[in-house]
Amino acid sequence: MATPYALVTGSSDRVGKAISLKLAQMGYNLVLHYNSSQEKAEKLKKEIRGLGVGAQVLKIDFSKENNFEAIFEELSNRLNIAVLVNCASDFYKSSFNDPGVEHLHHMLRVNFESAYLLTKAFVSCCKKGVIINIIDTKAAKNQTVHLDYLLSKKLLKEFTLVSAFTLGPNFRVNGIAPGLILPPKGKDESYLEELAKNIPLKTVGNLAQIQQAVEFIVTNDFLTGQIIYIDGGEHL
């Protein structure tokens, strides 16, 4: 059988990049999805090929309507896709004071609908596999200044559990919910360190800990329906 591929959405930077590198180190070829960061994706492709595995890039704008069935069918006809990591995400503040549903529609389409449709396409085109949804420790909370983002991640969390129950035994579905791992754009490490004073372990995490969770999920054949919080206890 051909060497398996892993498709990672939002792979060109931050958490998605770290996950892609870990899967490459584990021997997987990579399909690296990006939207606007083509230069970063091409650089990562070169880096991954340097590890001795294959890599190719895939551009999709998740804020637009896409035919995921056709996209996945074309990929699966050429590649043995064994792992799907739904990592692509958008993040910004919104609240009950924002009029209308524009923010909600955007967050649902990018953060949830893409994972929903890719999962359905994966299951339709492939006989078995592993699915990892990157959620957020915020999905366990209700107090927020990111209302529409929070709702999209809560929905992804519940979809992870429904998928795990429904798609077994051929597909295992789990989630990773990161906490204080990387500062948001415009902030630095000191921002995270200040927030860490209020969580049980009182420290900031790192990308290597996300990578460890990915390896655990992929290699443990008896694991499904789990949300692994890499957050120092913040969700508590």
Buried (B, 14 or more C-beta within 10 A) or exposed (E): EEEBBBBBBBBBBBBBBBBBBBBBBBEBBBBBBBBEBEEBBBEBBEBBBEEEBBBBBBEBEBBEEBEBBEBBEEBBEEBEBBBBBBBBBBBEEBEEEEEEEEBBEBBBBBBBBBBBBBBBBBBEBBEEBBBBBBBBBBBBEEEBEBBBBBBBBBBBBEBBBEBBEEBEEEBBBBBBBBBBBBBEEEEEEEBBBEBBEEBEEEEBBEBEBBBEBBBBBBEEEEBBBBBBBBBBEBBE
